[in-house]
Amino acid sequence: GATKTDQERLVQEWVESSRDKGILPQDFRYAAICPTMIIGPALNGSSDVSGTMATLLGWVRGKKGGAAPNDSMSFVHVDDCAAMHVAALENDNASGRYMSLVESWHWNDIAECLKELCPDMPTMKLYEGLDLVVPTKFNLDKMKSLFGVKVKTVRETLEDSLQYLKSVGALQ
């Protein structure tokens, strides 16, 4: 949100000012990896379901209110987001802001995909209005060209996340 963007700007200004004052070396780089909703297996092997995975679990259990909103949502697999962070550290040309996501889907598409992957999920009523919003578009060229991280599709990300929830007993 806006707070993160403001903080990012403040850090970038501090880095530039600190370089000018000789506090930081001239080759010091600042790269901001800006993920959307990060989901996937816990990297620490924990079976605790919290944060965004608890949100996903709630959706699958029907806690989205039973209806798909006329909006879009984007995701990134936790492994892909972690790989982007590593790539930013290892690539001497990395600096500035990088979006970390696959693509944005309308909630109707998310609901249909979740239902296909998890048939026992309560059915989410699809949005039927004539004013269907177009999913948010992101320019990912900078991320793709510099990092070379092959990201999982939204479907693969959701599928892996649901499999993890099943593996830890949070989902049947």
Disulfide bonds with the S-S distance in Angstrom:
none
